[in-house]
Amino acid sequence: DVFAYDFNELATIMDRSAASCRQLASRARKALQTDKPRFAATVDEGARLAHAFQDAVRDGDINALTELLSKDAVFISDGGGKVIAVPAPVVGGKKIATMLLGFAKFYRDKQDIRTTLTTINGLPGFILWDKTGPVQTLVLENSAEGRIDKIYVVRNPEKLQHLKDLPSSSS
């Protein structure tokens, strides 16, 4: 609509059928017309969940962490083939909580790891730092029910380069 292409032109550009392009455009128009906010949680709710998440991970509290996560929460990690990352999405609050506390135990033993609570792409999140700079980001996407629905982790050093100039103060 914005570029005034007809669906035959779009089909060529997108390597799809014209019917498929019409359907995509229809869905996009409907999504734009809804009053539904992009993120279900308010900033305050996101901050509350982030602090509770941080406390549960720091304390190794599996019950508190599991309670913060949706039953069908999803964890997605990106190492970009450069560093170790979880190779496939992990689904399930209890499974994710167990995994995260295992990772936290590993990091807890390292004296040079610091965490900064921040906002990443409009969502609450954390940056983990070591003496060389940022080593990963972790972003929490919250559900309308007040739980954490998705966790996105970026460990790919190339995607973290832009963070090197930020202050790395702990929180």
Secondary structure, DSSP 8 states (H G I E B T S, - for coil): --S---HHHHHHHHTS-HHHHHHHHHHHHHHHHS---SSSS-HHHHHHHHHHHHHHHHHT-HHHHHHHEEEEEEEEEE-TTTS---SS-EE-HHHHHHHHHHHHHHHHT-TT-EEEEEEETTEEEEEEEETTEEEEEEEEEE-TTSSEEEEEEE--HHHHGGGTTS-----
